[in-house]
Structure formats: structure tokens, C-alpha cells
């Protein structure tokens, strides 16, 4: 069952890339597989460090090109906040995020982002809900305490 799901997922990725005029490369595939495997909302630099274990010669420029193409075909979301490095998320369904001001961490938030009461004449194409504050570790550091190293959710 898992293998079939992977084949279907791979075919969808290949179809989307080809339909948009992109080649299906091992680099793009590796980047997408990594993004599917993590909830960490990594930066391109973090993706590069992780994918290099599998593809040692992959460059940071190739990572940027790969995520740009995956964003372009709708397989990945780019999360850009001000001057911070962009982060990437393979969960493309609209959902909310927690963002820590202290460490710039980003986590998925269990939140119903359905726009209730939207006028019928208005078409919602994207929802962006972000809860900004401090994670447990940064809160403890602000108080002069040791970090908890606690998960957000």
C-alpha cells in the first residue's frame, strides 16, 4: 500500500513538473521527498544540508532552483516573512502557522482557516493565518531560565 502511494505521488509530481515545462530530475525529486518528510518548514540552507547526504554534489543554487520550480507548480508553499529567510512547506492545503519571534521557528498550527462569512461574490484563493509569539524555549530564555527543548505541538 505504501509503495503504491509513493508511485502515485511520484506520478503526480512528474506530471505537474512536465506540464509546466520542467524536467523531472533527481535533484527536484530529492528536494520534494525531503520536504514531504519534515514538518520543520526548512530554509533552502537547511534543505541543502539534508539533501547533500543523498546527493553530495548538489549545490545551494540547485536547491533554490528546485524549490522555485516546486512552488511554481503548486507542490510546495514558500513562507516569506519580512527579511527572514524563506521557508518551505510541502503541506500546500491552506493552514495556519505559529512563528517564534525569538528563534524564527515556524510550526503548523491546528486551526480551521476556513473563511466563514465570506461574501458570495468573493473568491478566496489563499488563506494566510499566522500566530506570532515566543516558543517555550525562547520564553524560558527571556526569563533567564534554561531552554526546555520542548516540542511546540
N, CA, C and O atoms as a GROMACS GRO file, in nm:
protein
  612
    1UNK      N    1   0.082  -0.120   0.000
    1UNK     CA    2   0.000   0.000   0.000
    1UNK      C    3   0.086   0.126   0.000
    1UNK      O    4   0.058   0.219  -0.074
    2UNK      N    5   0.192   0.129   0.083
    2UNK     CA    6   0.279   0.246   0.089
    2UNK      C    7   0.350   0.266  -0.043
    2UNK      O    8   0.359   0.379  -0.092
    3UNK      N    9   0.401   0.158  -0.103
    3UNK     CA   10   0.470   0.170  -0.231
    3UNK      C   11   0.378   0.228  -0.337
    3UNK      O   12   0.420   0.314  -0.416
    4UNK      N   13   0.253   0.184  -0.341
    4UNK     CA   14   0.158   0.235  -0.439
    4UNK      C   15   0.136   0.384  -0.418
    4UNK      O   16   0.131   0.461  -0.515
    5UNK      N   17   0.122   0.426  -0.292
    5UNK     CA   18   0.104   0.568  -0.263
    5UNK      C   19   0.223   0.648  -0.312
    5UNK      O   20   0.207   0.756  -0.367
    6UNK      N   21   0.343   0.595  -0.292
    6UNK     CA   22   0.464   0.664  -0.338
    6UNK      C   23   0.467   0.674  -0.489
    6UNK      O   24   0.507   0.776  -0.544
    7UNK      N   25   0.424   0.567  -0.557
    7UNK     CA   26   0.421   0.569  -0.704
    7UNK      C   27   0.321   0.673  -0.752
    7UNK      O   28   0.351   0.750  -0.843
    8UNK      N   29   0.202   0.674  -0.692
    8UNK     CA   30   0.100   0.773  -0.730
    8UNK      C   31   0.152   0.914  -0.704
    8UNK      O   32   0.136   1.002  -0.788
    9UNK      N   33   0.215   0.936  -0.587
    9UNK     CA   34   0.269   1.066  -0.554
    9UNK      C   35   0.376   1.106  -0.655
    9UNK      O   36   0.377   1.220  -0.702
   10UNK      N   37   0.464   1.014  -0.690
   10UNK     CA   38   0.572   1.042  -0.785
   10UNK      C   39   0.515   1.076  -0.921
   10UNK      O   40   0.563   1.168  -0.988
   11UNK      N   41   0.411   1.002  -0.964
   11UNK     CA   42   0.350   1.030  -1.094
   11UNK      C   43   0.287   1.169  -1.095
   11UNK      O   44   0.295   1.240  -1.195
   12UNK      N   45   0.224   1.209  -0.984
   12UNK     CA   46   0.165   1.342  -0.975
   12UNK      C   47   0.272   1.449  -0.984
   12UNK      O   48   0.254   1.548  -1.055
   13UNK      N   49   0.382   1.431  -0.914
   13UNK     CA   50   0.493   1.526  -0.918
   13UNK      C   51   0.547   1.535  -1.059
   13UNK      O   52   0.565   1.645  -1.112
   14UNK      N   53   0.573   1.421  -1.120
   14UNK     CA   54   0.627   1.419  -1.256
   14UNK      C   55   0.532   1.487  -1.354
   14UNK      O   56   0.575   1.566  -1.438
   15UNK      N   57   0.404   1.458  -1.342
   15UNK     CA   58   0.304   1.518  -1.432
   15UNK      C   59   0.301   1.669  -1.416
   15UNK      O   60   0.302   1.743  -1.514
   16UNK      N   61   0.297   1.715  -1.293
   16UNK     CA   62   0.292   1.860  -1.269
   16UNK      C   63   0.417   1.930  -1.323
   16UNK      O   64   0.408   2.035  -1.387
   17UNK      N   65   0.532   1.872  -1.296
   17UNK     CA   66   0.656   1.933  -1.344
   17UNK      C   67   0.660   1.937  -1.496
   17UNK      O   68   0.690   2.041  -1.555
   18UNK      N   69   0.631   1.824  -1.559
   18UNK     CA   70   0.635   1.818  -1.706
   18UNK      C   71   0.532   1.912  -1.770
   18UNK      O   72   0.562   1.980  -1.868
   19UNK      N   73   0.412   1.915  -1.714
   19UNK     CA   74   0.308   2.002  -1.770
   19UNK      C   75   0.346   2.149  -1.762
   19UNK      O   76   0.299   2.230  -1.842
   20UNK      N   77   0.430   2.184  -1.666
   20UNK     CA   78   0.475   2.323  -1.651
   20UNK      C   79   0.605   2.349  -1.727
   20UNK      O   80   0.659   2.460  -1.723
   21UNK      N   81   0.655   2.247  -1.797
   21UNK     CA   82   0.776   2.265  -1.877
   21UNK      C   83   0.906   2.237  -1.803
   21UNK      O   84   1.013   2.269  -1.854
   22UNK      N   85   0.898   2.179  -1.684
   22UNK     CA   86   1.018   2.145  -1.608
   22UNK      C   87   1.057   2.000  -1.632
   22UNK      O   88   0.973   1.914  -1.656
   23UNK      N   89   1.187   1.975  -1.626
   23UNK     CA   90   1.234   1.837  -1.633
   23UNK      C   91   1.222   1.774  -1.495
   23UNK      O   92   1.235   1.841  -1.393
   24UNK      N   93   1.197   1.644  -1.494
   24UNK     CA   94   1.195   1.570  -1.368
   24UNK      C   95   1.338   1.525  -1.343
   24UNK      O   96   1.391   1.440  -1.415
   25UNK      N   97   1.401   1.582  -1.240
   25UNK     CA   98   1.540   1.550  -1.210
   25UNK      C   99   1.550   1.485  -1.073
   25UNK      O  100   1.461   1.497  -0.990
   26UNK      N  101   1.660   1.416  -1.051
   26UNK     CA  102   1.680   1.353  -0.920
   26UNK      C  103   1.694   1.461  -0.811
   26UNK      O  104   1.659   1.436  -0.696
   27UNK      N  105   1.744   1.579  -0.849
   27UNK     CA  106   1.757   1.688  -0.752
   27UNK      C  107   1.619   1.739  -0.708
   27UNK      O  108   1.594   1.754  -0.588
   28UNK      N  109   1.531   1.764  -0.804
   28UNK     CA  110   1.396   1.811  -0.769
   28UNK      C  111   1.322   1.705  -0.687
   28UNK      O  112   1.256   1.736  -0.589
   29UNK      N  113   1.336   1.580  -0.730
   29UNK     CA  114   1.270   1.471  -0.659
   29UNK      C  115   1.322   1.459  -0.516
   29UNK      O  116   1.243   1.441  -0.424
   30UNK      N  117   1.453   1.470  -0.498
   30UNK     CA  118   1.512   1.459  -0.364
   30UNK      C  119   1.466   1.574  -0.274
   30UNK      O  120   1.436   1.553  -0.157
   31UNK      N  121   1.461   1.694  -0.328
   31UNK     CA  122   1.415   1.810  -0.250
   31UNK      C  123   1.269   1.791  -0.209
   31UNK      O  124   1.234   1.815  -0.094
   32UNK      N  125   1.185   1.747  -0.303
   32UNK     CA  126   1.044   1.727  -0.271
   32UNK      C  127   1.026   1.616  -0.168
   32UNK      O  128   0.946   1.630  -0.075
   33UNK      N  129   1.098   1.507  -0.184
   33UNK     CA  130   1.088   1.397  -0.087
   33UNK      C  131   1.130   1.443   0.053
   33UNK      O  132   1.068   1.406   0.152
   34UNK      N  133   1.236   1.524   0.059
   34UNK     CA  134   1.278   1.576   0.190
   34UNK      C  135   1.167   1.664   0.250
   34UNK      O  136   1.135   1.650   0.368
   35UNK      N  137   1.110   1.753   0.170
   35UNK     CA  138   1.005   1.841   0.222
   35UNK      C  139   0.882   1.763   0.268
   35UNK      O  140   0.816   1.802   0.365
   36UNK      N  141   0.851   1.654   0.200
   36UNK     CA  142   0.739   1.570   0.243
   36UNK      C  143   0.769   1.501   0.376
   36UNK      O  144   0.677   1.468   0.451
   37UNK      N  145   0.896   1.479   0.404
   37UNK     CA  146   0.935   1.402   0.522
   37UNK      C  147   0.949   1.486   0.649
   37UNK      O  148   0.971   1.431   0.757
   38UNK      N  149   0.935   1.618   0.638
   38UNK     CA  150   0.959   1.702   0.755
   38UNK      C  151   0.843   1.799   0.779
   38UNK      O  152   0.776   1.843   0.686
   39UNK      N  153   0.823   1.830   0.906
   39UNK     CA  154   0.727   1.934   0.945
   39UNK      C  155   0.799   2.061   0.988
   39UNK      O  156   0.737   2.152   1.042
   40UNK      N  157   0.930   2.066   0.963
   40UNK     CA  158   1.014   2.173   1.018
   40UNK      C  159   1.010   2.304   0.941
   40UNK      O  160   1.064   2.403   0.989
   41UNK      N  161   0.947   2.310   0.824
   41UNK     CA  162   0.944   2.433   0.744
   41UNK      C  163   1.086   2.486   0.723
   41UNK      O  164   1.118   2.597   0.766
   42UNK      N  165   1.171   2.407   0.659
   42UNK     CA  166   1.313   2.442   0.648
   42UNK      C  167   1.341   2.556   0.550
   42UNK      O  168   1.261   2.584   0.461
   43UNK      N  169   1.456   2.620   0.571
   43UNK     CA  170   1.508   2.717   0.476
   43UNK      C  171   1.579   2.641   0.365
   43UNK      O  172   1.599   2.520   0.376
   44UNK      N  173   1.616   2.710   0.258
   44UNK     CA  174   1.690   2.645   0.150
   44UNK      C  175   1.822   2.590   0.202
   44UNK      O  176   1.867   2.484   0.158
   45UNK      N  177   1.885   2.662   0.294
   45UNK     CA  178   2.012   2.616   0.351
   45UNK      C  179   1.995   2.485   0.427
   45UNK      O  180   2.079   2.396   0.416
   46UNK      N  181   1.887   2.474   0.503
   46UNK     CA  182   1.860   2.350   0.577
   46UNK      C  183   1.829   2.236   0.481
   46UNK      O  184   1.875   2.123   0.501
   47UNK      N  185   1.753   2.264   0.378
   47UNK     CA  186   1.724   2.162   0.276
   47UNK      C  187   1.854   2.115   0.214
   47UNK      O  188   1.875   1.995   0.195
   48UNK      N  189   1.942   2.209   0.182
   48UNK     CA  190   2.072   2.177   0.122
   48UNK      C  191   2.152   2.082   0.211
   48UNK      O  192   2.204   1.982   0.163
   49UNK      N  193   2.161   2.113   0.339
   49UNK     CA  194   2.236   2.028   0.432
   49UNK      C  195   2.178   1.887   0.437
   49UNK      O  196   2.253   1.789   0.445
   50UNK      N  197   2.047   1.875   0.433
   50UNK     CA  198   1.983   1.743   0.441
   50UNK      C  199   1.994   1.665   0.312
   50UNK      O  200   2.026   1.546   0.313
   51UNK      N  201   1.969   1.731   0.199
   51UNK     CA  202   1.971   1.661   0.070
   51UNK      C  203   2.113   1.621   0.030
   51UNK      O  204   2.132   1.525  -0.044
   52UNK      N  205   2.213   1.695   0.079
   52UNK     CA  206   2.353   1.662   0.047
   52UNK      C  207   2.393   1.523   0.097
   52UNK      O  208   2.486   1.464   0.043
   53UNK      N  209   2.325   1.472   0.197
   53UNK     CA  210   2.355   1.335   0.244
   53UNK      C  211   2.323   1.234   0.134
   53UNK      O  212   2.390   1.131   0.122
   54UNK      N  213   2.221   1.264   0.055
   54UNK     CA  214   2.180   1.175  -0.053
   54UNK      C  215   2.248   1.208  -0.185
   54UNK      O  216   2.285   1.119  -0.262
   55UNK      N  217   2.265   1.339  -0.210
   55UNK     CA  218   2.328   1.387  -0.334
   55UNK      C  219   2.443   1.480  -0.295
   55UNK      O  220   2.424   1.601  -0.289
   56UNK      N  221   2.561   1.425  -0.268
   56UNK     CA  222   2.673   1.503  -0.213
   56UNK      C  223   2.717   1.622  -0.298
   56UNK      O  224   2.771   1.719  -0.244
   57UNK      N  225   2.695   1.619  -0.427
   57UNK     CA  226   2.743   1.727  -0.514
   57UNK      C  227   2.638   1.833  -0.544
   57UNK      O  228   2.662   1.922  -0.625
   58UNK      N  229   2.522   1.825  -0.481
   58UNK     CA  230   2.417   1.922  -0.509
   58UNK      C  231   2.456   2.059  -0.451
   58UNK      O  232   2.503   2.068  -0.338
   59UNK      N  233   2.434   2.164  -0.529
   59UNK     CA  234   2.471   2.299  -0.484
   59UNK      C  235   2.350   2.369  -0.423
   59UNK      O  236   2.236   2.329  -0.444
   60UNK      N  237   2.379   2.474  -0.348
   60UNK     CA  238   2.272   2.555  -0.290
   60UNK      C  239   2.189   2.621  -0.401
   60UNK      O  240   2.068   2.635  -0.388
   61UNK      N  241   2.255   2.661  -0.509
   61UNK     CA  242   2.183   2.722  -0.622
   61UNK      C  243   2.082   2.623  -0.681
   61UNK      O  244   1.972   2.662  -0.719
   62UNK      N  245   2.120   2.496  -0.689
   62UNK     CA  246   2.029   2.393  -0.740
   62UNK      C  247   1.910   2.375  -0.645
   62UNK      O  248   1.797   2.353  -0.690
   63UNK      N  249   1.935   2.384  -0.515
   63UNK     CA  250   1.825   2.376  -0.418
   63UNK      C  251   1.726   2.489  -0.442
   63UNK      O  252   1.605   2.466  -0.446
   64UNK      N  253   1.778   2.611  -0.459
   64UNK     CA  254   1.689   2.725  -0.484
   64UNK      C  255   1.608   2.705  -0.613
   64UNK      O  256   1.488   2.734  -0.616
   65UNK      N  257   1.673   2.657  -0.718
   65UNK     CA  258   1.602   2.633  -0.844
   65UNK      C  259   1.495   2.525  -0.826
   65UNK      O  260   1.385   2.536  -0.880
   66UNK      N  261   1.529   2.420  -0.752
   66UNK     CA  262   1.435   2.311  -0.729
   66UNK      C  263   1.312   2.359  -0.651
   66UNK      O  264   1.199   2.331  -0.690
   67UNK      N  265   1.334   2.432  -0.541
   67UNK     CA  266   1.218   2.477  -0.463
   67UNK      C  267   1.136   2.579  -0.542
   67UNK      O  268   1.014   2.582  -0.530
   68UNK      N  269   1.203   2.664  -0.621
   68UNK     CA  270   1.128   2.759  -0.704
   68UNK      C  271   1.035   2.686  -0.801
   68UNK      O  272   0.920   2.727  -0.819
   69UNK      N  273   1.085   2.579  -0.863
   69UNK     CA  274   1.001   2.504  -0.957
   69UNK      C  275   0.888   2.433  -0.885
   69UNK      O  276   0.776   2.426  -0.936
   70UNK      N  277   0.915   2.379  -0.766
   70UNK     CA  278   0.812   2.310  -0.688
   70UNK      C  279   0.705   2.407  -0.640
   70UNK      O  280   0.587   2.373  -0.635
   71UNK      N  281   0.746   2.529  -0.604
   71UNK     CA  282   0.649   2.633  -0.568
   71UNK      C  283   0.567   2.671  -0.690
   71UNK      O  284   0.445   2.686  -0.682
   72UNK      N  285   0.635   2.686  -0.804
   72UNK     CA  286   0.568   2.727  -0.928
   72UNK      C  287   0.458   2.631  -0.970
   72UNK      O  288   0.354   2.674  -1.021
   73UNK      N  289   0.478   2.501  -0.949
   73UNK     CA  290   0.378   2.402  -0.991
   73UNK      C  291   0.278   2.369  -0.879
   73UNK      O  292   0.192   2.283  -0.897
   74UNK      N  293   0.290   2.435  -0.764
   74UNK     CA  294   0.193   2.418  -0.657
   74UNK      C  295   0.214   2.299  -0.567
   74UNK      O  296   0.122   2.259  -0.496
   75UNK      N  297   0.334   2.241  -0.567
   75UNK     CA  298   0.362   2.127  -0.480
   75UNK      C  299   0.418   2.170  -0.345
   75UNK      O  300   0.417   2.093  -0.250
   76UNK      N  301   0.467   2.293  -0.338
   76UNK     CA  302   0.532   2.344  -0.217
   76UNK      C  303   0.488   2.489  -0.197
   76UNK      O  304   0.471   2.563  -0.294
   77UNK      N  305   0.471   2.528  -0.072
   77UNK     CA  306   0.444   2.668  -0.038
   77UNK      C  307   0.572   2.734   0.011
   77UNK      O  308   0.651   2.673   0.083
   78UNK      N  309   0.590   2.860  -0.029
   78UNK     CA  310   0.701   2.941   0.023
   78UNK      C  311   0.642   3.028   0.134
   78UNK      O  312   0.541   3.096   0.114
   79UNK      N  313   0.707   3.026   0.249
   79UNK     CA  314   0.665   3.109   0.362
   79UNK      C  315   0.771   3.217   0.377
   79UNK      O  316   0.883   3.190   0.420
   80UNK      N  317   0.736   3.339   0.342
   80UNK     CA  318   0.832   3.451   0.346
   80UNK      C  319   0.780   3.555   0.443
   80UNK      O  320   0.669   3.606   0.426
   81UNK      N  321   0.858   3.587   0.542
   81UNK     CA  322   0.819   3.686   0.641
   81UNK      C  323   0.929   3.791   0.654
   81UNK      O  324   1.035   3.764   0.712
   82UNK      N  325   0.905   3.908   0.601
   82UNK     CA  326   1.000   4.018   0.614
   82UNK      C  327   1.137   3.982   0.559
   82UNK      O  328   1.149   3.924   0.452
   83UNK      N  329   1.239   4.018   0.635
   83UNK     CA  330   1.378   3.996   0.592
   83UNK      C  331   1.427   3.855   0.624
   83UNK      O  332   1.539   3.819   0.587
   84UNK      N  333   1.347   3.776   0.692
   84UNK     CA  334   1.388   3.639   0.727
   84UNK      C  335   1.403   3.554   0.602
   84UNK      O  336   1.342   3.583   0.498
   85UNK      N  337   1.484   3.450   0.612
   85UNK     CA  338   1.498   3.356   0.501
   85UNK      C  339   1.364   3.289   0.474
   85UNK      O  340   1.288   3.259   0.566
   86UNK      N  341   1.335   3.267   0.347
   86UNK     CA  342   1.213   3.195   0.310
   86UNK      C  343   1.219   3.054   0.366
   86UNK      O  344   1.326   2.993   0.377
   87UNK      N  345   1.103   3.003   0.402
   87UNK     CA  346   1.091   2.865   0.448
   87UNK      C  347   0.995   2.795   0.353
   87UNK      O  348   0.916   2.859   0.285
   88UNK      N  349   1.003   2.663   0.350
   88UNK     CA  350   0.927   2.587   0.252
   88UNK      C  351   0.846   2.479   0.322
   88UNK      O  352   0.889   2.422   0.422
   89UNK      N  353   0.727   2.452   0.266
   89UNK     CA  354   0.632   2.360   0.328
   89UNK      C  355   0.562   2.280   0.218
   89UNK      O  356   0.502   2.338   0.127
   90UNK      N  357   0.569   2.148   0.227
   90UNK     CA  358   0.502   2.063   0.129
   90UNK      C  359   0.354   2.044   0.160
   90UNK      O  360   0.281   1.985   0.081
   91UNK      N  361   0.309   2.093   0.275
   91UNK     CA  362   0.166   2.090   0.307
   91UNK      C  363   0.103   2.211   0.240
   91UNK      O  364   0.102   2.320   0.296
   92UNK      N  365   0.050   2.191   0.119
   92UNK     CA  366   0.003   2.304   0.040
   92UNK      C  367  -0.142   2.344   0.068
   92UNK      O  368  -0.186   2.450   0.024
   93UNK      N  369  -0.216   2.260   0.139
   93UNK     CA  370  -0.352   2.299   0.178
   93UNK      C  371  -0.340   2.417   0.275
   93UNK      O  372  -0.253   2.418   0.362
   94UNK      N  373  -0.427   2.517   0.259
   94UNK     CA  374  -0.422   2.634   0.347
   94UNK      C  375  -0.428   2.590   0.493
   94UNK      O  376  -0.515   2.512   0.532
   95UNK      N  377  -0.335   2.640   0.571
   95UNK     CA  378  -0.332   2.612   0.714
   95UNK      C  379  -0.256   2.724   0.785
   95UNK      O  380  -0.185   2.801   0.722
   96UNK      N  381  -0.274   2.731   0.915
   96UNK     CA  382  -0.212   2.837   0.994
   96UNK      C  383  -0.074   2.793   1.043
   96UNK      O  384  -0.040   2.675   1.042
   97UNK      N  385   0.004   2.892   1.087
   97UNK     CA  386   0.137   2.866   1.142
   97UNK      C  387   0.157   2.941   1.273
   97UNK      O  388   0.098   3.047   1.295
   98UNK      N  389   0.241   2.884   1.359
   98UNK     CA  390   0.298   2.956   1.472
   98UNK      C  391   0.436   3.002   1.427
   98UNK      O  392   0.509   2.925   1.365
   99UNK      N  393   0.472   3.127   1.457
   99UNK     CA  394   0.607   3.175   1.427
   99UNK      C  395   0.665   3.237   1.553
   99UNK      O  396   0.603   3.323   1.615
  100UNK      N  397   0.785   3.192   1.590
  100UNK     CA  398   0.852   3.243   1.708
  100UNK      C  399   0.936   3.365   1.672
  100UNK      O  400   1.018   3.359   1.580
  101UNK      N  401   0.916   3.474   1.744
  101UNK     CA  402   0.993   3.596   1.724
  101UNK      C  403   1.138   3.575   1.766
  101UNK      O  404   1.229   3.634   1.708
  102UNK      N  405   1.160   3.491   1.867
  102UNK     CA  406   1.294   3.472   1.921
  102UNK      C  407   1.386   3.393   1.831
  102UNK      O  408   1.498   3.436   1.804
  103UNK      N  409   1.342   3.277   1.784
  103UNK     CA  410   1.429   3.188   1.707
  103UNK      C  411   1.390   3.180   1.560
  103UNK      O  412   1.458   3.113   1.482
  104UNK      N  413   1.283   3.247   1.520
  104UNK     CA  414   1.230   3.247   1.384
  104UNK      C  415   1.181   3.109   1.341
  104UNK      O  416   1.169   3.081   1.222
  105UNK      N  417   1.152   3.022   1.438
  105UNK     CA  418   1.096   2.891   1.407
  105UNK      C  419   0.954   2.903   1.355
  105UNK      O  420   0.882   2.997   1.390
  106UNK      N  421   0.914   2.808   1.271
  106UNK     CA  422   0.778   2.805   1.215
  106UNK      C  423   0.723   2.665   1.233
  106UNK      O  424   0.789   2.566   1.201
  107UNK      N  425   0.599   2.657   1.286
  107UNK     CA  426   0.533   2.529   1.307
  107UNK      C  427   0.390   2.536   1.258
  107UNK      O  428   0.329   2.643   1.259
  108UNK      N  429   0.336   2.422   1.214
  108UNK     CA  430   0.195   2.416   1.175
  108UNK      C  431   0.107   2.437   1.298
  108UNK      O  432   0.138   2.387   1.407
  109UNK      N  433  -0.001   2.509   1.281
  109UNK     CA  434  -0.096   2.534   1.389
  109UNK      C  435  -0.227   2.464   1.358
  109UNK      O  436  -0.278   2.476   1.246
  110UNK      N  437  -0.282   2.391   1.455
  110UNK     CA  438  -0.412   2.329   1.433
  110UNK      C  439  -0.520   2.436   1.438
  110UNK      O  440  -0.567   2.475   1.545
  111UNK      N  441  -0.558   2.484   1.320
  111UNK     CA  442  -0.651   2.597   1.312
  111UNK      C  443  -0.739   2.579   1.190
  111UNK      O  444  -0.690   2.547   1.082
  112UNK      N  445  -0.867   2.600   1.207
  112UNK     CA  446  -0.959   2.597   1.093
  112UNK      C  447  -0.949   2.731   1.022
  112UNK      O  448  -0.999   2.833   1.072
  113UNK      N  449  -0.885   2.731   0.906
  113UNK     CA  450  -0.865   2.856   0.833
  113UNK      C  451  -0.976   2.882   0.732
  113UNK      O  452  -0.960   2.965   0.642
  114UNK      N  453  -1.088   2.812   0.745
  114UNK     CA  454  -1.199   2.833   0.653
  114UNK      C  455  -1.256   2.972   0.675
  114UNK      O  456  -1.293   3.008   0.787
  115UNK      N  457  -1.263   3.052   0.569
  115UNK     CA  458  -1.314   3.189   0.585
  115UNK      C  459  -1.467   3.189   0.598
  115UNK      O  460  -1.538   3.190   0.498
  116UNK      N  461  -1.515   3.189   0.721
  116UNK     CA  462  -1.660   3.190   0.746
  116UNK      C  463  -1.714   3.329   0.717
  116UNK      O  464  -1.649   3.430   0.745
  117UNK      N  465  -1.830   3.334   0.662
  117UNK     CA  466  -1.894   3.462   0.636
  117UNK      C  467  -1.837   3.537   0.517
  117UNK      O  468  -1.858   3.657   0.504
  118UNK      N  469  -1.766   3.468   0.429
  118UNK     CA  470  -1.711   3.532   0.310
  118UNK      C  471  -1.825   3.565   0.215
  118UNK      O  472  -1.909   3.479   0.187
  119UNK      N  473  -1.829   3.688   0.164
  119UNK     CA  474  -1.936   3.723   0.068
  119UNK      C  475  -1.934   3.630  -0.052
  119UNK      O  476  -1.827   3.588  -0.098
  120UNK      N  477  -2.051   3.596  -0.104
  120UNK     CA  478  -2.061   3.503  -0.216
  120UNK      C  479  -1.987   3.554  -0.339
  120UNK      O  480  -1.938   3.473  -0.418
  121UNK      N  481  -1.978   3.683  -0.356
  121UNK     CA  482  -1.912   3.739  -0.475
  121UNK      C  483  -1.760   3.742  -0.461
  121UNK      O  484  -1.691   3.787  -0.552
  122UNK      N  485  -1.708   3.694  -0.348
  122UNK     CA  486  -1.564   3.698  -0.324
  122UNK      C  487  -1.506   3.558  -0.335
  122UNK      O  488  -1.554   3.466  -0.269
  123UNK      N  489  -1.404   3.541  -0.418
  123UNK     CA  490  -1.338   3.412  -0.433
  123UNK      C  491  -1.208   3.412  -0.354
  123UNK      O  492  -1.117   3.491  -0.382
  124UNK      N  493  -1.198   3.326  -0.254
  124UNK     CA  494  -1.077   3.313  -0.174
  124UNK      C  495  -0.981   3.221  -0.248
  124UNK      O  496  -1.016   3.108  -0.282
  125UNK      N  497  -0.860   3.269  -0.275
  125UNK     CA  498  -0.761   3.187  -0.346
  125UNK      C  499  -0.648   3.142  -0.255
  125UNK      O  500  -0.575   3.048  -0.288
  126UNK      N  501  -0.632   3.207  -0.142
  126UNK     CA  502  -0.527   3.168  -0.048
  126UNK      C  503  -0.560   3.225   0.089
  126UNK      O  504  -0.609   3.337   0.100
  127UNK      N  505  -0.532   3.148   0.193
  127UNK     CA  506  -0.554   3.192   0.330
  127UNK      C  507  -0.418   3.193   0.399
  127UNK      O  508  -0.342   3.097   0.388
  128UNK      N  509  -0.388   3.302   0.471
  128UNK     CA  510  -0.262   3.312   0.542
  128UNK      C  511  -0.290   3.355   0.685
  128UNK      O  512  -0.319   3.471   0.712
  129UNK      N  513  -0.283   3.259   0.778
  129UNK     CA  514  -0.305   3.287   0.919
  129UNK      C  515  -0.177   3.253   0.993
  129UNK      O  516  -0.123   3.143   0.979
  130UNK      N  517  -0.128   3.349   1.072
  130UNK     CA  518  -0.003   3.328   1.144
  130UNK      C  519  -0.019   3.379   1.287
  130UNK      O  520  -0.062   3.492   1.310
  131UNK      N  521   0.017   3.294   1.382
  131UNK     CA  522   0.017   3.332   1.522
  131UNK      C  523   0.162   3.362   1.559
  131UNK      O  524   0.247   3.273   1.551
  132UNK      N  525   0.191   3.484   1.598
  132UNK     CA  526   0.328   3.528   1.625
  132UNK      C  527   0.347   3.542   1.775
  132UNK      O  528   0.264   3.602   1.844
  133UNK      N  529   0.456   3.487   1.826
  133UNK     CA  530   0.485   3.495   1.969
  133UNK      C  531   0.618   3.430   1.999
  133UNK      O  532   0.712   3.438   1.919
  134UNK      N  533   0.628   3.365   2.115
  134UNK     CA  534   0.752   3.301   2.158
  134UNK      C  535   0.727   3.153   2.186
  134UNK      O  536   0.631   3.117   2.254
  135UNK      N  537   0.815   3.068   2.135
  135UNK     CA  538   0.808   2.925   2.167
  135UNK      C  539   0.850   2.907   2.313
  135UNK      O  540   0.902   3.000   2.375
  136UNK      N  541   0.830   2.788   2.367
  136UNK     CA  542   0.861   2.761   2.508
  136UNK      C  543   1.008   2.786   2.538
  136UNK      O  544   1.041   2.844   2.642
  137UNK      N  545   1.098   2.743   2.449
  137UNK     CA  546   1.241   2.763   2.474
  137UNK      C  547   1.276   2.911   2.479
  137UNK      O  548   1.348   2.954   2.570
  138UNK      N  549   1.227   2.989   2.385
  138UNK     CA  550   1.258   3.133   2.382
  138UNK      C  551   1.195   3.206   2.500
  138UNK      O  552   1.254   3.299   2.554
  139UNK      N  553   1.075   3.164   2.541
  139UNK     CA  554   1.013   3.223   2.661
  139UNK      C  555   1.100   3.200   2.783
  139UNK      O  556   1.121   3.291   2.863
  140UNK      N  557   1.150   3.078   2.797
  140UNK     CA  558   1.237   3.046   2.911
  140UNK      C  559   1.366   3.127   2.905
  140UNK      O  560   1.413   3.176   3.007
  141UNK      N  561   1.424   3.140   2.786
  141UNK     CA  562   1.547   3.217   2.773
  141UNK      C  563   1.523   3.364   2.807
  141UNK      O  564   1.608   3.427   2.869
  142UNK      N  565   1.408   3.419   2.767
  142UNK     CA  566   1.374   3.558   2.801
  142UNK      C  567   1.369   3.577   2.953
  142UNK      O  568   1.402   3.684   3.003
  143UNK      N  569   1.328   3.474   3.023
  143UNK     CA  570   1.318   3.480   3.170
  143UNK      C  571   1.448   3.443   3.238
  143UNK      O  572   1.456   3.441   3.361
  144UNK      N  573   1.552   3.413   3.158
  144UNK     CA  574   1.681   3.376   3.215
  144UNK      C  575   1.688   3.232   3.260
  144UNK      O  576   1.776   3.195   3.338
  145UNK      N  577   1.596   3.150   3.214
  145UNK     CA  578   1.593   3.008   3.250
  145UNK      C  579   1.655   2.924   3.140
  145UNK      O  580   1.675   2.971   3.028
  146UNK      N  581   1.684   2.800   3.172
  146UNK     CA  582   1.737   2.706   3.073
  146UNK      C  583   1.628   2.672   2.972
  146UNK      O  584   1.511   2.660   3.009
  147UNK      N  585   1.666   2.656   2.842
  147UNK     CA  586   1.566   2.614   2.742
  147UNK      C  587   1.508   2.477   2.776
  147UNK      O  588   1.576   2.393   2.834
  148UNK      N  589   1.384   2.457   2.741
  148UNK     CA  590   1.316   2.330   2.767
  148UNK      C  591   1.345   2.226   2.660
  148UNK      O  592   1.336   2.106   2.685
  149UNK      N  593   1.381   2.273   2.539
  149UNK     CA  594   1.392   2.185   2.422
  149UNK      C  595   1.263   2.108   2.402
  149UNK      O  596   1.263   1.990   2.369
  150UNK      N  597   1.154   2.177   2.424
  150UNK     CA  598   1.022   2.116   2.416
  150UNK      C  599   0.964   2.132   2.277
  150UNK      O  600   0.983   2.235   2.213
  151UNK      N  601   0.892   2.030   2.230
  151UNK     CA  602   0.823   2.045   2.101
  151UNK      C  603   0.710   2.147   2.115
  151UNK      O  604   0.653   2.164   2.222
  152UNK      N  605   0.679   2.213   2.005
  152UNK     CA  606   0.573   2.314   2.006
  152UNK      C  607   0.437   2.249   2.021
  152UNK      O  608   0.355   2.294   2.101
  153UNK      N  609   0.413   2.145   1.945
  153UNK     CA  610   0.280   2.083   1.945
  153UNK      C  611   0.294   1.939   1.987
  153UNK      O  612   0.194   1.867   1.995
   0.00000   0.00000   0.00000
